[in-house]
Amino acid sequence: MSWAIIQQSLPMFTKGFELTLWLSFVGVLGSIIVGIVVSLVQYFKVPILHQFGSIYVEISRNTPLLIQLFFLYYAFPVFGIKLGAELSGIIGLIFLGGSYMAEGFTGGFNGVAKTQIETGKAIGLSRGQLARYVVFPQGFALSVPAMAANVIFLIKETSIFTVIAIPELTNTALDLIGMYYRSNEYLFVLVVAYAIILIPLSLVLTYLEKRVRYGSFGN
């Protein structure tokens, strides 16, 4: 293990670290938005859109991100649609993450007491008002544990972006290993870099889960 080699590689890893953070942030945010929309459509069984939502969830959850990225980056140009590597990565992450988030949110929304839904209908709330004031606030709180697990999962999935040559952390490590054959040093930095991202985030999400649970159930 050479600390000098590690120090020399830090500028490249820093760029990969920043790119990983950016791709993760956009992908996770997009996944949450897609997940909320799809889950609300399924919860209220909106005609036609409900069926499309179910098809999307099944396709997304039952195909690997690797295949989705290959399709976006290599197959789309055949149809005249050329996407950059980073855009393909973000779309792929949102496509995959949206379905997992949707399942998590659907579970949370289904956890809202039916009596509250019926009470809302009895006082004349529209479907949109029910979603905004009754279902979403409570269902979102119940969905936090599932959402937290999916956030961690999606950030780790960014390592697959290396197959379409996005210079994130894993791709940076593999490139350096290929050039200089110093696996121990570069894999060590890779592990530390992911730990720097995931451990603090995991602690924050765990804290958030506890606060939501205490707020919801009064423990």
One Martini backbone bead per residue (centre of mass of N, CA, C, O) as a GRO file, in nm:
protein
  219
    1MET     BB    1   0.091   0.040   0.028
    2SER     BB    2   0.064   0.366  -0.129
    3TRP     BB    3   0.029   0.697  -0.037
    4ALA     BB    4   0.137   0.841  -0.289
    5ILE     BB    5  -0.063   0.720  -0.492
    6ILE     BB    6  -0.316   0.817  -0.355
    7GLN     BB    7  -0.253   1.121  -0.370
    8GLN     BB    8  -0.235   1.131  -0.688
    9SER     BB    9  -0.551   1.031  -0.725
   10LEU     BB   10  -0.742   1.245  -0.590
   11PRO     BB   11  -0.831   1.435  -0.822
   12MET     BB   12  -0.991   1.213  -0.978
   13PHE     BB   13  -1.174   1.126  -0.739
   14THR     BB   14  -1.305   1.401  -0.694
   15LYS     BB   15  -1.455   1.410  -0.964
   16GLY     BB   16  -1.608   1.142  -0.920
   17PHE     BB   17  -1.747   1.229  -0.660
   18GLU     BB   18  -1.907   1.471  -0.772
   19LEU     BB   19  -2.057   1.311  -0.992
   20THR     BB   20  -2.197   1.109  -0.806
   21LEU     BB   21  -2.356   1.316  -0.646
   22TRP     BB   22  -2.511   1.441  -0.881
   23LEU     BB   23  -2.645   1.185  -0.997
   24SER     BB   24  -2.781   1.104  -0.732
   25PHE     BB   25  -2.953   1.353  -0.682
   26VAL     BB   26  -3.116   1.352  -0.946
   27GLY     BB   27  -3.212   1.056  -0.937
   28VAL     BB   28  -3.357   1.063  -0.661
   29LEU     BB   29  -3.546   1.300  -0.709
   30GLY     BB   30  -3.683   1.180  -0.960
   31SER     BB   31  -3.782   0.919  -0.819
   32ILE     BB   32  -3.968   1.052  -0.613
   33ILE     BB   33  -4.155   1.193  -0.809
   34VAL     BB   34  -4.242   0.944  -0.970
   35GLY     BB   35  -4.339   0.776  -0.728
   36ILE     BB   36  -4.566   0.963  -0.634
   37VAL     BB   37  -4.733   0.970  -0.893
   38VAL     BB   38  -4.773   0.664  -0.935
   39SER     BB   39  -4.899   0.600  -0.655
   40LEU     BB   40  -5.145   0.790  -0.677
   41VAL     BB   41  -5.261   0.665  -0.932
   42GLN     BB   42  -5.296   0.382  -0.800
   43TYR     BB   43  -5.459   0.452  -0.548
   44PHE     BB   44  -5.698   0.606  -0.729
   45LYS     BB   45  -5.741   0.468  -1.001
   46VAL     BB   46  -5.665   0.597  -1.266
   47PRO     BB   47  -5.758   0.597  -1.565
   48ILE     BB   48  -5.512   0.422  -1.750
   49LEU     BB   49  -5.276   0.523  -1.569
   50HIS     BB   50  -5.283   0.278  -1.386
   51GLN     BB   51  -5.190   0.072  -1.599
   52PHE     BB   52  -4.926   0.212  -1.679
   53GLY     BB   53  -4.801   0.203  -1.397
   54SER     BB   54  -4.791  -0.106  -1.369
   55ILE     BB   55  -4.614  -0.161  -1.616
   56TYR     BB   56  -4.373   0.009  -1.532
   57VAL     BB   57  -4.305  -0.138  -1.268
   58GLU     BB   58  -4.257  -0.419  -1.390
   59ILE     BB   59  -4.034  -0.347  -1.591
   60SER     BB   60  -3.835  -0.202  -1.401
   61ARG     BB   61  -3.807  -0.430  -1.169
   62ASN     BB   62  -3.743  -0.671  -1.412
   63THR     BB   63  -3.488  -0.491  -1.493
   64PRO     BB   64  -3.179  -0.415  -1.536
   65LEU     BB   65  -2.983  -0.140  -1.537
   66LEU     BB   66  -2.785  -0.236  -1.750
   67ILE     BB   67  -2.997  -0.274  -1.977
   68GLN     BB   68  -3.113   0.011  -1.972
   69LEU     BB   69  -2.849   0.154  -2.051
   70PHE     BB   70  -2.802   0.013  -2.318
   71PHE     BB   71  -3.063   0.109  -2.448
   72LEU     BB   72  -3.020   0.417  -2.422
   73TYR     BB   73  -2.717   0.433  -2.550
   74TYR     BB   74  -2.743   0.210  -2.805
   75ALA     BB   75  -3.050   0.196  -2.918
   76PHE     BB   76  -3.162   0.484  -2.966
   77PRO     BB   77  -2.984   0.569  -3.217
   78VAL     BB   78  -3.143   0.385  -3.417
   79PHE     BB   79  -3.403   0.600  -3.370
   80GLY     BB   80  -3.257   0.899  -3.346
   81ILE     BB   81  -3.165   0.883  -3.031
   82LYS     BB   82  -2.924   1.085  -2.866
   83LEU     BB   83  -2.752   1.013  -2.569
   84GLY     BB   84  -2.584   1.089  -2.318
   85ALA     BB   85  -2.432   0.940  -2.062
   86GLU     BB   86  -2.549   1.105  -1.824
   87LEU     BB   87  -2.843   1.107  -1.918
   88SER     BB   88  -2.875   0.802  -1.925
   89GLY     BB   89  -2.817   0.758  -1.626
   90ILE     BB   90  -3.047   0.929  -1.510
   91ILE     BB   91  -3.283   0.792  -1.652
   92GLY     BB   92  -3.224   0.508  -1.547
   93LEU     BB   93  -3.244   0.575  -1.243
   94ILE     BB   94  -3.536   0.684  -1.253
   95PHE     BB   95  -3.670   0.438  -1.377
   96LEU     BB   96  -3.593   0.249  -1.146
   97GLY     BB   97  -3.656   0.423  -0.885
   98GLY     BB   98  -3.957   0.491  -0.932
   99SER     BB   99  -4.067   0.204  -0.876
  100TYR     BB  100  -3.961   0.170  -0.587
  101MET     BB  101  -4.095   0.423  -0.474
  102ALA     BB  102  -4.386   0.351  -0.547
  103GLU     BB  103  -4.406   0.102  -0.364
  104GLY     BB  104  -4.346   0.253  -0.100
  105PHE     BB  105  -4.577   0.464  -0.118
  106THR     BB  106  -4.812   0.269  -0.146
  107GLY     BB  107  -4.777   0.146   0.134
  108GLY     BB  108  -4.821   0.414   0.285
  109PHE     BB  109  -5.103   0.489   0.170
  110ASN     BB  110  -5.238   0.216   0.267
  111GLY     BB  111  -5.191   0.303   0.582
  112VAL     BB  112  -5.423   0.476   0.571
  113ALA     BB  113  -5.701   0.531   0.716
  114LYS     BB  114  -6.020   0.475   0.603
  115THR     BB  115  -6.173   0.672   0.786
  116GLN     BB  116  -6.033   0.928   0.673
  117ILE     BB  117  -6.134   0.903   0.389
  118GLU     BB  118  -6.438   0.901   0.452
  119THR     BB  119  -6.440   1.172   0.598
  120GLY     BB  120  -6.344   1.342   0.358
  121LYS     BB  121  -6.586   1.270   0.176
  122ALA     BB  122  -6.813   1.370   0.373
  123ILE     BB  123  -6.693   1.685   0.358
  124GLY     BB  124  -6.616   1.722   0.031
  125LEU     BB  125  -6.363   1.608  -0.078
  126SER     BB  126  -6.161   1.581  -0.316
  127ARG     BB  127  -5.926   1.394  -0.461
  128GLY     BB  128  -5.706   1.613  -0.441
  129GLN     BB  129  -5.755   1.683  -0.138
  130LEU     BB  130  -5.702   1.405  -0.027
  131ALA     BB  131  -5.410   1.385  -0.125
  132ARG     BB  132  -5.302   1.652   0.014
  133TYR     BB  133  -5.439   1.628   0.328
  134VAL     BB  134  -5.432   1.301   0.384
  135VAL     BB  135  -5.254   1.093   0.225
  136PHE     BB  136  -4.971   1.219   0.184
  137PRO     BB  137  -4.868   1.300   0.469
  138GLN     BB  138  -4.902   1.013   0.598
  139GLY     BB  139  -4.779   0.830   0.376
  140PHE     BB  140  -4.497   0.956   0.371
  141ALA     BB  141  -4.418   0.887   0.661
  142LEU     BB  142  -4.455   0.572   0.618
  143SER     BB  143  -4.228   0.576   0.368
  144VAL     BB  144  -3.943   0.643   0.477
  145PRO     BB  145  -3.798   0.370   0.508
  146ALA     BB  146  -3.818   0.291   0.206
  147MET     BB  147  -3.686   0.544   0.091
  148ALA     BB  148  -3.412   0.515   0.233
  149ALA     BB  149  -3.335   0.242   0.105
  150ASN     BB  150  -3.351   0.349  -0.192
  151VAL     BB  151  -3.134   0.563  -0.178
  152ILE     BB  152  -2.898   0.375  -0.120
  153PHE     BB  153  -2.939   0.191  -0.365
  154LEU     BB  154  -2.904   0.411  -0.590
  155ILE     BB  155  -2.619   0.503  -0.523
  156LYS     BB  156  -2.490   0.222  -0.573
  157GLU     BB  157  -2.589   0.203  -0.880
  158THR     BB  158  -2.380   0.409  -1.006
  159SER     BB  159  -2.152   0.196  -1.063
  160ILE     BB  160  -2.282   0.104  -1.346
  161PHE     BB  161  -2.197   0.355  -1.526
  162THR     BB  162  -1.926   0.235  -1.637
  163VAL     BB  163  -2.052   0.095  -1.903
  164ILE     BB  164  -2.082   0.419  -2.024
  165ALA     BB  165  -1.830   0.601  -1.934
  166ILE     BB  166  -1.871   0.723  -1.656
  167PRO     BB  167  -1.661   0.929  -1.438
  168GLU     BB  168  -1.693   0.787  -1.178
  169LEU     BB  169  -1.570   0.615  -0.923
  170THR     BB  170  -1.546   0.333  -1.054
  171ASN     BB  171  -1.425   0.422  -1.324
  172THR     BB  172  -1.175   0.554  -1.204
  173ALA     BB  173  -1.056   0.301  -1.071
  174LEU     BB  174  -1.039   0.124  -1.330
  175ASP     BB  175  -0.855   0.310  -1.491
  176LEU     BB  176  -0.615   0.313  -1.292
  177ILE     BB  177  -0.569   0.010  -1.288
  178GLY     BB  178  -0.518  -0.017  -1.598
  179MET     BB  179  -0.261   0.178  -1.595
  180TYR     BB  180  -0.103   0.089  -1.290
  181TYR     BB  181  -0.163  -0.173  -1.117
  182ARG     BB  182  -0.317  -0.053  -0.829
  183SER     BB  183  -0.554  -0.193  -0.655
  184ASN     BB  184  -0.536  -0.133  -0.351
  185GLU     BB  185  -0.541   0.177  -0.358
  186TYR     BB  186  -0.799   0.229  -0.537
  187LEU     BB  187  -1.000   0.055  -0.372
  188PHE     BB  188  -0.967   0.208  -0.111
  189VAL     BB  189  -1.071   0.481  -0.213
  190LEU     BB  190  -1.346   0.378  -0.305
  191VAL     BB  191  -1.451   0.287  -0.030
  192VAL     BB  192  -1.418   0.560   0.115
  193ALA     BB  193  -1.599   0.728  -0.071
  194TYR     BB  194  -1.863   0.570  -0.017
  195ALA     BB  195  -1.857   0.606   0.291
  196ILE     BB  196  -1.881   0.917   0.291
  197ILE     BB  197  -2.167   0.906   0.169
  198LEU     BB  198  -2.335   0.666   0.323
  199ILE     BB  199  -2.302   0.692   0.630
  200PRO     BB  200  -2.421   0.975   0.687
  201LEU     BB  201  -2.686   0.922   0.536
  202SER     BB  202  -2.778   0.683   0.707
  203LEU     BB  203  -2.794   0.842   0.976
  204VAL     BB  204  -3.000   1.053   0.884
  205LEU     BB  205  -3.226   0.853   0.799
  206THR     BB  206  -3.254   0.718   1.075
  207TYR     BB  207  -3.336   0.972   1.226
  208LEU     BB  208  -3.586   1.032   1.053
  209GLU     BB  209  -3.738   0.772   1.114
  210LYS     BB  210  -3.766   0.821   1.420
  211ARG     BB  211  -3.918   1.090   1.406
  212VAL     BB  212  -4.158   0.986   1.246
  213ARG     BB  213  -4.243   0.759   1.439
  214TYR     BB  214  -4.292   0.939   1.684
  215GLY     BB  215  -4.495   1.134   1.542
  216SER     BB  216  -4.705   0.905   1.458
  217PHE     BB  217  -4.710   0.714   1.752
  218GLY     BB  218  -4.590   0.835   2.031
  219ASN     BB  219  -4.297   0.700   2.140
   0.00000   0.00000   0.00000
